[in-house]
Amino acid sequence: MSKINLSVKIGKVAFKNPVTVASGTFGNTNEYEPYVDFSRLGAFVTKTITLKKRVGNPMPRIAETPSGMLNAIGLENKGLEDYVENKIPYLAKIKTHLITSIAASGPEEFVKMVKVLDKQKVVTAIELNLSCPNIRGKGIQFAKHAEEVGRIVKSVRDNTSKLLITKLSPEMGNFFEIAEITVKSGTQALSLINTIKGMAIDVYKRKPRISNVTGGLSGPAIRPIALRYVYEVKRMLDIPVIGMGGIANWQDAAEFIIAGAHMVATGTVNFVTPRASMDVLEGLEDYMKRTRVHSMDELRGSLKLPEHILKYE
Ligand SMILES: Cc1cc2nc3c(=O)[nH]c(=O)nc-3n(C[C@H](O)[C@H](O)[C@H](O)COP(=O)(O)O)c2cc1C
């Protein structure tokens, strides 16, 4: 049988396959090296970095919930300088595309970061994390307003020639308006979705189970919601999507691709099954062979909609 073509193109970048990992769930450098051959990933996505070091939220920061987990890490990281000096040399050796996720307090800080990253040859793409729900107080705010998001994306766009990806969450104000302005302002792909706010209580202690009280819900519990956002965004906008939210196996990944996603990312599942991304990749390839689908272009967006839905197009 002829070989399956798993490659996908976003902007000018060709990714060898559609399987990647979700920011913050796959370490920042070598943490998953014993389990995953990084060169087999379509792309490696880093944990979100910020301009300055952040200590994150107090413990406990995670709690298991039905079919998922709550987290409120609070973007703990060592900052941009450390990333460039200590992480990039390792990441430069990985034989796949590197997507660097960043967050900042506003356009000026984003631009400062992007100017530094733009000079890093090894960085293929910048993912703007405009959607972390676990940040409070001064500093990074949760980008809720379309104009604000548009300003950020445009100022970043004007300062980098790298592939520009924006990550959104349903928690962001008017989601579809924001998605649209993001695209109009120069984003070349959307990562959908970030976590959805939730909470859990320890009834004996009568205390919240994470110190931040609320946290971001992830895992299979949010998969149908994530899938719906990918589907609806693809119906509305002509923009490549990296789908994520509860993807735990190849069937889940196939759902997102059939709904229209160019790429798919494993997130929370990496904590349970560290080699999940490889299982998804192998499972997808096998599924395509068995069902005689020869390329990602053939599978992507191939959802068969009922007549009564198509009638109202
Ligand atoms: C522990 C944890 C840390 C995360 N950290 C980040 C982060 O730093 N930046 C980011 O954009 N998303 C972060 N996310 C969100 C994931 O990248 C992903 O969008 C979300 O968890 C949904 O996918 P999943 O259900 O497969 O985990 C984090 C998620 C978890 C569970």
The ligand as an SDF file (V2000), in Angstrom:
LIG
                    3D

 31 33  0  0  0  0  0  0  0  0999 V2000
   -0.7280   21.3530   34.6060 C   0  0  0  0  0  0  0  0  0  0  0  0
   -1.0760   22.1520   33.4020 C   0  0  0  0  0  0  0  0  0  0  0  0
   -0.2810   23.2350   33.0520 C   0  0  0  0  0  0  0  0  0  0  0  0
   -0.5960   24.0050   31.9280 C   0  0  0  0  0  0  0  0  0  0  0  0
    0.2110   25.0550   31.5910 N   0  0  0  0  0  0  0  0  0  0  0  0
   -0.0440   25.7700   30.4670 C   0  0  0  0  0  0  0  0  0  0  0  0
    0.8360   26.7960   30.0580 C   0  0  0  0  0  0  0  0  0  0  0  0
    1.8690   27.0720   30.6690 O   0  0  0  0  0  0  0  0  0  0  0  0
    0.4980   27.4790   28.9290 N   0  0  0  0  0  0  0  0  0  0  0  0
   -0.6100   27.2090   28.1810 C   0  0  0  0  0  0  0  0  0  0  0  0
   -0.8550   27.8520   27.1540 O   0  0  0  0  0  0  0  0  0  0  0  0
   -1.4520   26.2010   28.5530 N   0  0  0  0  0  0  0  0  0  0  0  0
   -1.1940   25.4980   29.6660 C   0  0  0  0  0  0  0  0  0  0  0  0
   -2.0250   24.4620   30.0150 N   0  0  0  0  0  0  0  0  0  0  0  0
   -3.2130   24.1590   29.1890 C   0  0  0  0  0  0  0  0  0  0  0  0
   -2.9170   23.0440   28.1670 C   0  0  0  0  0  0  0  0  0  0  0  0
   -1.8830   23.4030   27.2930 O   0  0  0  0  0  0  0  0  0  0  0  0
   -4.1810   22.6820   27.3560 C   0  0  0  0  0  0  0  0  0  0  0  0
   -4.5810   23.7860   26.6070 O   0  0  0  0  0  0  0  0  0  0  0  0
   -5.3540   22.2710   28.2220 C   0  0  0  0  0  0  0  0  0  0  0  0
   -4.9040   21.5360   29.3540 O   0  0  0  0  0  0  0  0  0  0  0  0
   -6.3780   21.4300   27.4700 C   0  0  0  0  0  0  0  0  0  0  0  0
   -5.8090   20.2470   26.9740 O   0  0  0  0  0  0  0  0  0  0  0  0
   -5.8630   18.8370   27.7840 P   0  0  0  0  0  0  0  0  0  0  0  0
   -7.2770   18.6830   28.2720 O   0  0  0  0  0  0  0  0  0  0  0  0
   -5.4490   17.8080   26.8120 O   0  0  0  0  0  0  0  0  0  0  0  0
   -4.9010   18.9690   28.9130 O   0  0  0  0  0  0  0  0  0  0  0  0
   -1.7330   23.6860   31.1370 C   0  0  0  0  0  0  0  0  0  0  0  0
   -2.5210   22.5810   31.4910 C   0  0  0  0  0  0  0  0  0  0  0  0
   -2.2110   21.8060   32.6050 C   0  0  0  0  0  0  0  0  0  0  0  0
   -3.0760   20.6280   32.9310 C   0  0  0  0  0  0  0  0  0  0  0  0
  1  2  1  0
  2  3  1  0
  2 30  2  0
  3  4  2  0
  4  5  1  0
  4 28  1  0
  5  6  2  0
  6  7  1  0
  6 13  1  0
  7  8  2  0
  7  9  1  0
  9 10  1  0
 10 11  2  0
 10 12  1  0
 12 13  2  0
 13 14  1  0
 14 15  1  0
 14 28  1  0
 15 16  1  0
 16 17  1  0
 16 18  1  0
 18 19  1  0
 18 20  1  0
 20 21  1  0
 20 22  1  0
 22 23  1  0
 23 24  1  0
 24 25  2  0
 24 26  1  0
 24 27  1  0
 28 29  2  0
 29 30  1  0
 30 31  1  0
M  END
$$$$
